[in-house]
Amino acid sequence: MRPIVQSFFDPHTFTVTYIVQDPGSSACAIVDPVLDFDAAAGRTYTNSADKIIAHVRAHDLRVQWIIETHVHADHLTAAQYLQTQLGGQTVIGALVTRVQETFQTIFNTEKAFPVDGSQFDRLMHDGEKLSVGGLEMHAMHTPGHTPACMTYLAGDAAFIGDTMFMPDYGSARADFPGGDARALYRSIRKILTLPPTTRLFLCHDYQTPERTEFVWETTVAAQKSENIHVHDGISEEDFVKMRTARDATLNMPALILPSVQINMRAGHFPPVEANGVSYLKLPLNYF
């Protein structure tokens, strides 16, 4: 089965959101939606999410699932806003609990903050399926970038989150709390066992100096032959050595601190305080 895939690119965070539609019905799922955020003003906007809503309504689609491939560190999720507007259930990998446990301590969250994943409507385990009309989306646990990363297979398409980028850019970093370069290599090789013509849809594209256009769709065959970090012939030891050295040179993502606080709550804001305002925290001199 070949699902209908509509892409929405956010140039501010270089993130791609997907609407994945069952070709035989109006049922669809939304993957990795973006909530716009002005960090200087501490203000959120819904411009990106409103484009998703407009497309869904213009095509009379029925949203069944709002899927997060992982707890993102580079953008805030619009999952809650989209759910209030379009319905559907929020979904993430079951090991989001590990991410919550880690960052509960880092952000010293309120005592009532649960670390059981209950902020999400559905927690997915490796091998489980979501039905989108007559289309089945299979969850494949692909940790390394984070412990909870999931790839979602739908017919000839796979939504691979941050495991890999375009072949000329390589792979995701593995130095966030809970990240593991060795696990990332094994997850990528797992994805590359899919049929060569499988379409791979990426969560981001950051371009390269040689490439001026943004691209976020590739194939298993292209990654196996051309990915600069993990093409066929690159050993696990070589990858771990490269990834560890490269990660040591990278700065923190600009939005990691606000993003994780929102995203580990499935898009809910922290509880409002006595003055009626919700606050995000900055752990000074922690990282």
C-alpha positions as a Markdown table, in Angstrom:
| # | Residue | x | y | z |
|---|---|---|---|---|
| 1 | Met | 0.0 | 0.0 | 0.0 |
| 2 | Arg | 1.3 | 3.5 | -0.9 |
| 3 | Pro | 0.0 | 6.1 | 1.6 |
| 4 | Ile | -0.7 | 9.6 | 0.5 |
| 5 | Val | 1.9 | 11.9 | 2.2 |
| 6 | Gln | 1.6 | 15.6 | 2.5 |
| 7 | Ser | 4.6 | 17.5 | 3.8 |
| 8 | Phe | 4.8 | 20.9 | 5.6 |
| 9 | Phe | 8.3 | 22.4 | 6.1 |
| 10 | Asp | 9.0 | 24.9 | 8.9 |
| 11 | Pro | 12.0 | 26.9 | 7.9 |
| 12 | His | 12.5 | 28.4 | 11.4 |
| 13 | Thr | 13.3 | 25.0 | 13.0 |
| 14 | Phe | 14.0 | 23.0 | 9.7 |
| 15 | Thr | 11.3 | 20.6 | 10.8 |
| 16 | Val | 9.0 | 18.6 | 8.5 |
| 17 | Thr | 5.4 | 17.7 | 9.6 |
| 18 | Tyr | 3.5 | 15.0 | 7.7 |
| 19 | Ile | -0.1 | 14.2 | 7.1 |
| 20 | Val | -0.2 | 10.5 | 6.3 |
| 21 | Gln | -3.5 | 9.5 | 4.6 |
| 22 | Asp | -5.0 | 6.1 | 4.0 |
| 23 | Pro | -5.4 | 6.0 | 0.1 |
| 24 | Gly | -8.8 | 4.3 | 0.5 |
| 25 | Ser | -10.5 | 6.7 | 2.9 |
| 26 | Ser | -10.3 | 10.1 | 4.6 |
| 27 | Ala | -8.5 | 8.7 | 7.6 |
| 28 | Cys | -5.1 | 10.2 | 8.4 |
| 29 | Ala | -2.4 | 10.7 | 11.0 |
| 30 | Ile | -0.3 | 13.7 | 11.7 |
| 31 | Val | 3.4 | 13.2 | 12.4 |
| 32 | Asp | 5.6 | 15.6 | 14.3 |
| 33 | Pro | 3.6 | 18.9 | 14.3 |
| 34 | Val | 5.3 | 22.2 | 15.1 |
| 35 | Leu | 4.1 | 24.9 | 17.6 |
| 36 | Asp | 5.8 | 28.2 | 16.7 |
| 37 | Phe | 7.8 | 29.8 | 19.5 |
| 38 | Asp | 9.4 | 33.2 | 19.9 |
| 39 | Ala | 12.0 | 32.5 | 22.6 |
| 40 | Ala | 12.8 | 36.2 | 23.2 |
| 41 | Ala | 9.2 | 37.0 | 24.0 |
| 42 | Gly | 8.3 | 33.6 | 25.5 |
| 43 | Arg | 5.3 | 33.5 | 23.2 |
| 44 | Thr | 3.8 | 30.7 | 21.2 |
| 45 | Tyr | 2.0 | 31.0 | 17.9 |
| 46 | Thr | 0.0 | 28.5 | 15.8 |
| 47 | Asn | 0.9 | 29.5 | 12.2 |
| 48 | Ser | 2.5 | 26.2 | 11.3 |
| 49 | Ala | -0.3 | 24.2 | 12.9 |
| 50 | Asp | -3.0 | 26.3 | 11.3 |
| 51 | Lys | -1.6 | 25.2 | 7.9 |
| 52 | Ile | -2.2 | 21.6 | 8.9 |
| 53 | Ile | -5.7 | 22.4 | 10.1 |
| 54 | Ala | -6.5 | 24.1 | 6.8 |
| 55 | His | -5.3 | 21.2 | 4.8 |
| 56 | Val | -7.2 | 18.7 | 6.8 |
| 57 | Arg | -10.5 | 20.7 | 6.6 |
| 58 | Ala | -10.0 | 21.5 | 2.9 |
| 59 | His | -9.7 | 17.8 | 2.1 |
| 60 | Asp | -12.3 | 16.6 | 4.6 |
| 61 | Leu | -9.8 | 14.4 | 6.3 |
| 62 | Arg | -10.4 | 12.6 | 9.6 |
| 63 | Val | -7.5 | 12.7 | 12.0 |
| 64 | Gln | -7.1 | 9.5 | 14.0 |
| 65 | Trp | -3.6 | 9.9 | 15.5 |
| 66 | Ile | -1.1 | 12.7 | 16.3 |
| 67 | Ile | 2.2 | 11.0 | 16.4 |
| 68 | Glu | 5.5 | 12.1 | 17.9 |
| 69 | Thr | 8.5 | 10.2 | 16.6 |
| 70 | His | 10.4 | 11.2 | 19.8 |
| 71 | Val | 10.6 | 14.0 | 22.4 |
| 72 | His | 12.0 | 16.7 | 20.2 |
| 73 | Ala | 14.8 | 19.0 | 21.3 |
| 74 | Asp | 14.5 | 21.5 | 18.5 |
| 75 | His | 10.9 | 22.6 | 18.3 |
| 76 | Leu | 7.8 | 22.6 | 20.5 |
| 77 | Thr | 5.0 | 20.3 | 19.5 |
| 78 | Ala | 1.5 | 21.5 | 18.5 |
| 79 | Ala | -0.1 | 18.2 | 19.4 |
| 80 | Gln | -2.4 | 19.6 | 22.0 |
| 81 | Tyr | -3.6 | 22.5 | 19.9 |
| 82 | Leu | -4.2 | 20.2 | 16.9 |
| 83 | Gln | -6.1 | 17.8 | 19.1 |
| 84 | Thr | -8.4 | 20.5 | 20.3 |
| 85 | Gln | -9.1 | 21.5 | 16.7 |
| 86 | Leu | -9.1 | 18.2 | 14.9 |
| 87 | Gly | -9.5 | 15.4 | 17.4 |
| 88 | Gly | -7.4 | 12.3 | 17.3 |
| 89 | Gln | -5.2 | 10.6 | 19.9 |
| 90 | Thr | -1.6 | 11.6 | 20.8 |
| 91 | Val | 1.0 | 8.9 | 20.4 |
| 92 | Ile | 4.7 | 8.4 | 21.4 |
| 93 | Gly | 7.1 | 5.5 | 22.1 |
| 94 | Ala | 6.5 | 3.8 | 25.4 |
| 95 | Leu | 10.1 | 4.6 | 26.6 |
| 96 | Val | 9.1 | 8.3 | 26.9 |
| 97 | Thr | 9.0 | 7.4 | 30.5 |
| 98 | Arg | 12.8 | 7.3 | 30.6 |
| 99 | Val | 13.0 | 10.8 | 29.0 |
| 100 | Gln | 10.5 | 12.0 | 31.6 |
| 101 | Glu | 12.4 | 10.5 | 34.5 |
| 102 | Thr | 15.6 | 12.2 | 33.3 |
| 103 | Phe | 14.2 | 15.6 | 32.6 |
| 104 | Gln | 12.0 | 15.6 | 35.7 |
| 105 | Thr | 15.2 | 15.8 | 37.7 |
| 106 | Ile | 16.9 | 18.3 | 35.4 |
| 107 | Phe | 13.9 | 20.7 | 35.5 |
| 108 | Asn | 12.9 | 19.9 | 39.0 |
| 109 | Thr | 9.3 | 19.7 | 37.9 |
| 110 | Glu | 6.3 | 20.0 | 40.1 |
| 111 | Lys | 5.8 | 17.0 | 42.4 |
| 112 | Ala | 2.6 | 16.0 | 40.7 |
| 113 | Phe | 4.3 | 15.6 | 37.3 |
| 114 | Pro | 3.8 | 11.9 | 36.4 |
| 115 | Val | 6.6 | 10.0 | 34.7 |
| 116 | Asp | 4.4 | 7.2 | 33.4 |
| 117 | Gly | 3.7 | 8.7 | 29.9 |
| 118 | Ser | 0.0 | 9.3 | 30.9 |
| 119 | Gln | 0.2 | 12.8 | 29.2 |
| 120 | Phe | -0.1 | 10.9 | 25.9 |
| 121 | Asp | -3.2 | 8.9 | 24.8 |
| 122 | Arg | -1.2 | 5.9 | 23.5 |
| 123 | Leu | 2.2 | 4.6 | 24.2 |
| 124 | Met | 3.7 | 2.4 | 21.5 |
| 125 | His | 5.9 | -0.6 | 21.9 |
| 126 | Asp | 8.2 | -2.2 | 19.2 |
| 127 | Gly | 6.0 | -4.1 | 16.7 |
| 128 | Glu | 2.7 | -2.6 | 17.7 |
| 129 | Lys | 0.4 | -1.2 | 15.0 |
| 130 | Leu | -1.9 | 1.8 | 14.6 |
| 131 | Ser | -4.8 | 1.6 | 12.2 |
| 132 | Val | -5.4 | 4.6 | 9.9 |
| 133 | Gly | -8.5 | 3.6 | 8.1 |
| 134 | Gly | -7.4 | 0.6 | 6.1 |
| 135 | Leu | -3.7 | 1.6 | 6.4 |
| 136 | Glu | -1.6 | 0.1 | 9.1 |
| 137 | Met | 1.3 | 2.0 | 10.7 |
| 138 | His | 3.9 | -0.3 | 12.4 |
| 139 | Ala | 6.0 | 1.0 | 15.2 |
| 140 | Met | 9.8 | 0.1 | 15.1 |
| 141 | His | 11.8 | 1.0 | 18.1 |
| 142 | Thr | 14.9 | 2.9 | 16.9 |
| 143 | Pro | 16.6 | 4.4 | 19.9 |
| 144 | Gly | 20.0 | 6.2 | 20.0 |
| 145 | His | 19.1 | 9.8 | 19.5 |
| 146 | Thr | 16.8 | 9.4 | 22.4 |
| 147 | Pro | 15.6 | 6.3 | 24.3 |
| 148 | Ala | 12.0 | 6.6 | 23.0 |
| 149 | Cys | 12.6 | 7.1 | 19.3 |
| 150 | Met | 10.2 | 5.3 | 17.0 |
| 151 | Thr | 10.1 | 4.8 | 13.3 |
| 152 | Tyr | 6.6 | 4.4 | 11.8 |
| 153 | Leu | 6.2 | 2.1 | 8.8 |
| 154 | Ala | 3.2 | 2.7 | 6.6 |
| 155 | Gly | 3.1 | 0.7 | 3.4 |
| 156 | Asp | 6.1 | 1.7 | 1.3 |
| 157 | Ala | 6.8 | 4.7 | 3.6 |
| 158 | Ala | 8.8 | 5.1 | 6.8 |
| 159 | Phe | 8.8 | 8.1 | 9.1 |
| 160 | Ile | 12.2 | 7.9 | 10.7 |
| 161 | Gly | 12.4 | 10.9 | 13.0 |
| 162 | Asp | 15.9 | 12.0 | 13.7 |
| 163 | Thr | 17.8 | 8.7 | 13.1 |
| 164 | Met | 19.1 | 9.9 | 9.7 |
| 165 | Phe | 19.1 | 13.0 | 7.6 |
| 166 | Met | 19.6 | 13.3 | 3.9 |
| 167 | Pro | 22.6 | 11.2 | 2.7 |
| 168 | Asp | 24.8 | 14.2 | 2.2 |
| 169 | Tyr | 24.2 | 15.3 | 5.9 |
| 170 | Gly | 24.4 | 12.0 | 7.7 |
| 171 | Ser | 22.9 | 11.0 | 11.1 |
| 172 | Ala | 21.5 | 12.5 | 14.3 |
| 173 | Arg | 23.5 | 13.4 | 17.3 |
| 174 | Ala | 23.5 | 11.0 | 20.2 |
| 175 | Asp | 24.8 | 13.1 | 23.1 |
| 176 | Phe | 21.6 | 14.2 | 24.7 |
| 177 | Pro | 20.7 | 12.7 | 28.1 |
| 178 | Gly | 19.7 | 9.1 | 27.3 |
| 179 | Gly | 21.4 | 9.1 | 23.9 |
| 180 | Asp | 23.6 | 6.3 | 22.7 |
| 181 | Ala | 25.7 | 6.3 | 19.5 |
| 182 | Arg | 26.0 | 2.5 | 19.5 |
| 183 | Ala | 22.2 | 2.1 | 19.8 |
| 184 | Leu | 21.8 | 4.7 | 17.0 |
| 185 | Tyr | 24.0 | 2.8 | 14.6 |
| 186 | Arg | 22.0 | -0.4 | 15.3 |
| 187 | Ser | 18.7 | 1.4 | 14.8 |
| 188 | Ile | 19.9 | 2.8 | 11.5 |
| 189 | Arg | 21.0 | -0.6 | 10.2 |
| 190 | Lys | 17.6 | -1.9 | 11.3 |
| 191 | Ile | 15.9 | 0.7 | 9.1 |
| 192 | Leu | 18.3 | -0.1 | 6.2 |
| 193 | Thr | 17.1 | -3.7 | 6.2 |
| 194 | Leu | 13.7 | -2.4 | 4.8 |
| 195 | Pro | 13.2 | -2.9 | 1.0 |
| 196 | Pro | 15.5 | -0.7 | -1.0 |
| 197 | Thr | 12.6 | 1.3 | -2.6 |
| 198 | Thr | 11.1 | 2.2 | 0.8 |
| 199 | Arg | 10.5 | 5.9 | 1.0 |
| 200 | Leu | 12.2 | 7.5 | 4.0 |
| 201 | Phe | 10.6 | 10.7 | 5.4 |
| 202 | Leu | 12.9 | 12.7 | 7.6 |
| 203 | Cys | 12.0 | 15.0 | 10.5 |
| 204 | His | 14.5 | 17.6 | 9.5 |
| 205 | Asp | 16.7 | 18.9 | 6.7 |
| 206 | Tyr | 19.5 | 21.4 | 7.4 |
| 207 | Gln | 20.9 | 21.5 | 3.8 |
| 208 | Thr | 24.7 | 21.4 | 3.1 |
| 209 | Pro | 27.0 | 24.1 | 1.6 |
| 210 | Glu | 26.8 | 22.3 | -1.7 |
| 211 | Arg | 23.0 | 22.0 | -1.7 |
| 212 | Thr | 20.7 | 25.1 | -1.7 |
| 213 | Glu | 17.3 | 23.4 | -1.6 |
| 214 | Phe | 15.6 | 21.7 | 1.3 |
| 215 | Val | 14.8 | 18.0 | 0.8 |
| 216 | Trp | 13.3 | 15.6 | 3.3 |
| 217 | Glu | 12.5 | 12.4 | 1.3 |
| 218 | Thr | 15.0 | 9.8 | 0.3 |
| 219 | Thr | 15.1 | 5.9 | 0.0 |
| 220 | Val | 16.7 | 3.0 | 1.8 |
| 221 | Ala | 18.8 | 2.4 | -1.3 |
| 222 | Ala | 20.1 | 5.9 | -1.4 |
| 223 | Gln | 21.0 | 5.9 | 2.3 |
| 224 | Lys | 22.8 | 2.5 | 2.0 |
| 225 | Ser | 24.9 | 3.7 | -0.9 |
| 226 | Glu | 25.4 | 7.4 | -0.1 |
| 227 | Asn | 24.9 | 8.3 | 3.5 |
| 228 | Ile | 28.2 | 10.0 | 4.6 |
| 229 | His | 28.0 | 8.5 | 8.1 |
| 230 | Val | 26.4 | 5.1 | 7.7 |
| 231 | His | 26.6 | 3.8 | 4.2 |
| 232 | Asp | 27.2 | 0.1 | 3.6 |
| 233 | Gly | 30.8 | -0.7 | 4.8 |
| 234 | Ile | 30.8 | 1.6 | 7.8 |
| 235 | Ser | 31.4 | -0.5 | 10.9 |
| 236 | Glu | 29.7 | 0.1 | 14.3 |
| 237 | Glu | 33.1 | 1.0 | 15.8 |
| 238 | Asp | 33.9 | 3.5 | 13.1 |
| 239 | Phe | 30.4 | 5.1 | 13.4 |
| 240 | Val | 30.6 | 5.4 | 17.2 |
| 241 | Lys | 34.1 | 7.0 | 17.0 |
| 242 | Met | 32.9 | 9.5 | 14.4 |
| 243 | Arg | 29.6 | 10.3 | 16.1 |
| 244 | Thr | 31.2 | 10.8 | 19.5 |
| 245 | Ala | 33.9 | 13.1 | 18.1 |
| 246 | Arg | 31.4 | 15.1 | 16.1 |
| 247 | Asp | 28.9 | 15.4 | 18.9 |
| 248 | Ala | 31.7 | 16.9 | 21.1 |
| 249 | Thr | 31.9 | 19.9 | 18.8 |
| 250 | Leu | 28.2 | 20.6 | 18.6 |
| 251 | Asn | 26.4 | 23.4 | 20.5 |
| 252 | Met | 23.2 | 22.8 | 22.4 |
| 253 | Pro | 20.1 | 23.2 | 20.1 |
| 254 | Ala | 18.7 | 26.7 | 20.5 |
| 255 | Leu | 15.3 | 25.5 | 21.7 |
| 256 | Ile | 16.1 | 22.3 | 23.7 |
| 257 | Leu | 15.3 | 23.7 | 27.1 |
| 258 | Pro | 11.8 | 25.1 | 26.3 |
| 259 | Ser | 11.1 | 22.2 | 23.8 |
| 260 | Val | 11.7 | 19.3 | 26.1 |
| 261 | Gln | 9.6 | 20.9 | 28.9 |
| 262 | Ile | 6.6 | 21.1 | 26.6 |
| 263 | Asn | 7.2 | 18.0 | 24.6 |
| 264 | Met | 7.6 | 15.6 | 27.5 |
| 265 | Arg | 4.1 | 16.8 | 28.5 |
| 266 | Ala | 2.6 | 15.9 | 25.1 |
| 267 | Gly | 2.3 | 19.6 | 24.3 |
| 268 | His | 0.7 | 20.7 | 27.5 |
| 269 | Phe | 2.2 | 23.7 | 29.2 |
| 270 | Pro | 3.5 | 23.5 | 32.8 |
| 271 | Pro | 0.7 | 24.2 | 35.3 |
| 272 | Val | -0.2 | 27.8 | 35.8 |
| 273 | Glu | 1.1 | 29.4 | 38.9 |
| 274 | Ala | -0.7 | 31.6 | 41.4 |
| 275 | Asn | -0.7 | 34.6 | 39.1 |
| 276 | Gly | -2.3 | 32.6 | 36.3 |
| 277 | Val | 0.9 | 32.4 | 34.2 |
| 278 | Ser | 2.7 | 29.2 | 33.0 |
| 279 | Tyr | 6.5 | 29.3 | 33.2 |
| 280 | Leu | 9.4 | 27.5 | 31.7 |
| 281 | Lys | 12.6 | 26.9 | 33.5 |
| 282 | Leu | 16.3 | 27.5 | 32.6 |
| 283 | Pro | 18.7 | 25.3 | 34.7 |
| 284 | Leu | 21.6 | 27.6 | 35.1 |
| 285 | Asn | 25.1 | 26.2 | 34.6 |
| 286 | Tyr | 23.7 | 22.6 | 34.4 |
| 287 | Phe | 24.8 | 21.7 | 30.9 |
